[in-house]
Amino acid sequence: MVDLIVVHGISLPPGEFGGPWIDRLFTGCLPADAHPYFRGIVASRVSAHALILRTGEIVQYVPFERRAWHAGPSQYGGRSSCNDFSIGIELEGTDDRPYADAQYERLAALIEALLVSYPALSRDRIAGHSEIAPGRKTDPGPAFDWARLRGLLAGKG
Ligand SMILES: [Zn+2]
């Protein structure tokens, strides 16, 4: 049963926005030779339920009721392997540059829709990747404004 939402940040190559590479990664066709950084990650089996681009556009890769490979070794509330019980939402971004206004708006709207569809989810069960994989992952990073997200969610009742 899905009862956790995990928020991520990703950019490919790191620090660059707007390219096709995140999409290529999540569809399993990232070309290893397009950038030196890609060689290290092409073999990894990763996916996410949804990606929110800087423009606010949402791309869904995995149905919400199916498992996506976004969390890796992880733990939340005493349970490990968060992929088994969480929905992973990626934001195009970096740890240290402000996320776009449109991304907060769309993320809040998406979460609101998920809360309706999956009653076990809750506003209190939203974690950053860094929170479920401390020491290994840092995203979505200090740049992500949790208070802002919570404010948007609260505002929608
Ligand atoms: Zn992540």
Residues whose N, C-alpha, C, O or C-beta is under 5 A from the ligand:
A	BS01	ZN	H8 G9 H70 H129 D139
